[in-house]
């Protein structure tokens, strides 16, 4: 396997793990970005001091392939070891999106929701669903099934949408 083949395979693996595992982990988005940036700076310093051996691939390969793979594997281990399922139910409102131009403007619903009580305010991916909007149509309540992984991070394992008369818009 050549260097380019490895880069392609690991890039695809990183993308798949990002969508299937990290997006299902309850993370404060801003804290996650800060931690990743700090880890990048720390790795950069350790590479310059020859504490981390990056081999002949170079810094680009390390920071574009190996570093994301290590982060993704951390979240994968946390996801696989999830236990003690708990259910949480929230009323929600779907976000409206505006598309069009000055002359023609349309409003549509998205699969991004706002939970009651501003729950999971900064955990954007927990409130985003890459599903057909029809599954959410005419529903106003969501029930999540969460588990805790071995590293203590909460994971969204399942969700269901319902209609509840007590949930007001």
C-alpha positions as CSV (number, residue, x, y, z in Angstrom):
1,X,0.0,0.0,0.0
2,X,1.5,3.3,-1.0
3,X,1.5,6.5,1.0
4,X,-1.3,8.0,-1.0
5,X,-3.4,4.8,-0.6
6,X,-2.9,5.0,3.2
7,X,-3.8,8.7,3.2
8,X,-7.0,8.0,1.3
9,X,-8.1,5.0,3.4
10,X,-7.4,6.8,6.7
11,X,-9.0,10.0,5.6
12,X,-12.2,8.1,4.7
13,X,-12.0,6.2,8.0
14,X,-11.6,9.6,9.9
15,X,-14.6,11.0,8.0
16,X,-16.8,8.0,8.8
17,X,-15.8,8.0,12.5
18,X,-16.5,11.7,12.7
19,X,-20.1,11.4,11.4
20,X,-21.0,8.1,13.1
21,X,-19.2,8.5,16.5
22,X,-18.2,12.0,17.4
23,X,-21.4,13.6,16.2
24,X,-23.3,11.3,18.6
25,X,-21.2,12.3,21.6
26,X,-22.5,15.0,24.0
27,X,-19.8,17.7,23.7
28,X,-19.7,21.4,24.4
29,X,-18.7,22.5,20.9
30,X,-16.6,25.4,22.1
31,X,-14.8,23.4,24.7
32,X,-14.1,20.7,22.2
33,X,-12.5,23.2,19.8
34,X,-10.3,24.7,22.5
35,X,-9.1,21.2,23.6
36,X,-8.3,20.2,20.1
37,X,-6.4,23.4,19.4
38,X,-4.4,23.0,22.7
39,X,-3.6,19.4,21.7
40,X,-2.4,20.5,18.3
41,X,-0.1,23.1,19.9
42,X,1.2,20.6,22.4
43,X,1.9,18.0,19.7
44,X,3.6,20.7,17.6
45,X,5.9,21.6,20.5
46,X,6.6,18.0,21.3
47,X,7.4,17.3,17.6
48,X,9.8,20.2,17.5
49,X,11.6,19.0,20.7
50,X,11.8,15.4,19.1
51,X,9.5,14.0,21.9
52,X,7.1,12.7,19.3
53,X,8.6,10.8,16.4
54,X,6.6,11.4,13.3
55,X,8.7,9.3,11.0
56,X,9.3,10.0,7.4
57,X,5.7,11.0,6.6
58,X,6.1,14.5,7.9
59,X,4.0,17.0,9.9
60,X,1.3,17.2,7.3
61,X,0.6,13.5,7.4
62,X,0.7,13.5,11.2
63,X,-1.7,16.4,11.6
64,X,-4.1,15.5,8.8
65,X,-4.2,11.7,9.2
66,X,-2.6,10.4,12.4
67,X,-3.8,13.1,14.9
68,X,-7.5,12.9,13.8
69,X,-7.3,9.1,13.9
70,X,-6.1,9.1,17.5
71,X,-8.9,11.5,18.5
72,X,-11.5,9.5,16.6
73,X,-10.3,6.2,18.2
74,X,-10.6,7.8,21.6
75,X,-14.3,8.6,20.9
76,X,-14.8,5.2,19.3
77,X,-13.6,3.4,22.4
78,X,-15.9,5.6,24.5
79,X,-18.8,4.9,22.1
80,X,-18.3,1.1,22.1
81,X,-18.0,0.9,25.9
82,X,-21.3,2.8,26.5
83,X,-23.4,1.4,29.4
84,X,-26.2,2.2,31.7
85,X,-28.8,3.5,29.2
86,X,-30.9,6.4,30.4
87,X,-33.8,8.1,28.7
88,X,-34.4,11.8,28.5
89,X,-37.5,13.4,27.0
90,X,-37.8,17.0,25.8
91,X,-40.3,19.2,24.0
92,X,-38.7,20.8,21.0
93,X,-39.2,23.4,18.2
94,X,-37.7,22.9,14.8
95,X,-35.5,25.6,13.4
96,X,-36.7,27.5,10.3
97,X,-34.3,28.3,7.5
98,X,-34.7,31.1,5.0
99,X,-33.7,30.4,1.4
100,X,-34.0,32.5,-1.7
101,X,-33.1,35.9,-2.9
102,X,-34.5,39.4,-2.5
103,X,-37.4,38.8,-4.9
104,X,-38.2,35.2,-3.9
105,X,-37.9,34.1,-0.3
106,X,-39.0,30.8,1.2
107,X,-39.2,29.5,4.7
108,X,-38.5,25.8,5.4
109,X,-38.0,23.6,8.4
110,X,-34.7,21.9,9.2
111,X,-33.7,18.9,11.2
112,X,-32.0,21.1,13.8
113,X,-34.1,21.5,16.9
114,X,-34.3,23.7,20.1
115,X,-35.0,21.7,23.2
116,X,-37.2,22.9,26.0
117,X,-35.4,24.5,28.9
118,X,-32.5,25.3,26.6
119,X,-31.2,21.8,27.2
120,X,-27.9,20.9,25.5
121,X,-27.5,24.5,24.4
122,X,-23.9,24.2,23.2
123,X,-24.1,20.5,22.1
124,X,-25.0,21.2,18.5
125,X,-24.7,17.7,17.1
126,X,-27.1,16.2,19.7
127,X,-29.8,18.6,18.5
128,X,-29.0,17.9,14.8
129,X,-30.5,15.0,12.9
130,X,-29.3,13.8,9.5
131,X,-32.7,12.2,8.7
132,X,-35.6,12.8,6.5
133,X,-37.6,15.7,7.9
134,X,-40.8,13.7,7.4
135,X,-39.9,11.6,10.5
136,X,-40.1,14.8,12.5
137,X,-43.2,16.3,10.8
138,X,-46.1,17.1,13.2
139,X,-44.1,15.9,16.2
140,X,-43.0,18.1,19.1
141,X,-41.3,15.8,21.6
142,X,-38.0,13.8,21.4
143,X,-36.9,11.0,23.6
144,X,-33.1,10.4,23.7
145,X,-31.4,7.2,24.9
146,X,-28.0,8.1,26.3
147,X,-25.2,5.9,27.6
148,X,-21.9,6.7,29.4
149,X,-18.7,5.5,27.9
150,X,-15.6,4.3,29.7
151,X,-14.1,7.8,29.5
152,X,-17.2,9.3,31.1
153,X,-18.6,11.0,28.0
154,X,-22.3,10.8,27.3
155,X,-23.3,9.2,24.0
156,X,-26.7,9.5,22.1
157,X,-27.5,5.9,21.2
158,X,-31.0,6.4,20.0
159,X,-33.8,8.9,19.6
160,X,-37.5,8.9,18.8
161,X,-40.0,11.6,17.9
162,X,-43.5,11.8,19.3
163,X,-46.4,14.2,19.4
164,X,-47.4,15.5,22.8
165,X,-50.4,17.8,23.4
166,X,-48.7,19.3,26.5
167,X,-45.7,20.6,24.5
168,X,-46.6,24.1,23.4
169,X,-44.8,25.9,20.6
